[in-house]
C-alpha cells in the first residue's frame, strides 16, 4: 500500500503543472488560515476596546480597566 502511494507521489511530482497547482492550492489555504487568524485577533482587540470604553463610561479607574482588559494605560487614556 505504501509503495503505491510513493509511486503515485513520484508521478505527480514529476509533472511541473501539477506541482505548481498543488503549491498554489497550499499557499491559498495558508493565506485563508492567516486571514482568519488576523480577523480573530482584530475581533478580540475590538472587544477589549469596547469593554474599556464601557468601563470608562461607568467611571471605573484606568488602572482597573488595564488589569481587566490587558490594554495599556496609554491606550485607555486615548479612548
N, C-alpha and C positions, 0 to 999 in steps of 0.2 A: 504494500500500500504506500509506504513512504517513498519507495523508488519511483512509483508512478507520479507522485506529486513532484518529486525532484525533476524528473524528465519534463513534465509539463511546464514547470517553472523555467527550466533552461530554454525551452522553445519560446515561451513568452518573452523572456529576457533578451532573446536574440533579435526580436523584432523591434526596431527603433521606434516605430509609431506607437506600438503597444506600450513600450517603456515610457514614452513621453505622455501618453494618455494616463497611465497609472500614476506617474509623478504628478501630473496636473490635478487629478482627482484627489490625491492625498493632500496636495497643497491647498486645494479648495476646502477640503474637510477641516484642515488645521486652521485656515482662515475663519471658518464659521465658528469653530470652537473658541478661537481667540476673541472674536466679536461678541460671542455670548458671555464670556468671562468678563470682558470690559463692561458690557451692559449691566451685568450683575454688580460689579464694583461701583459703577456710576449710580445705580439704584440705591445701594447701601449708603453711599455718601449723601445722596439727596435726602434719604430718610433721616440721617443724622442731623442734617441742616434744618429740616422741617421740625424735628423734635426739639432742637436747640432753640429755634425761633419761638416755638410754642412755650418752652420753659421760660425764656426771657420775658415773653408777654405776661406770664404768671408771676414775674418778679423773682424768679429763682436766681441765686448768685452765679456769676460766671464760673467760679471755681467748681461749683457743684455740677453745673452743666458740662464742664470739661471732663470731669470724672465719669459722668454718666454716658456721655456721647463719644468720648475719645477725641473730640475736637480740641484744638489748641485754644488758649485764651485769646490769642490774636484773631483766630478765625471767628470766635464767638463775638468779640467786640465789633467785628465788621458787619454783623447781622443787624 
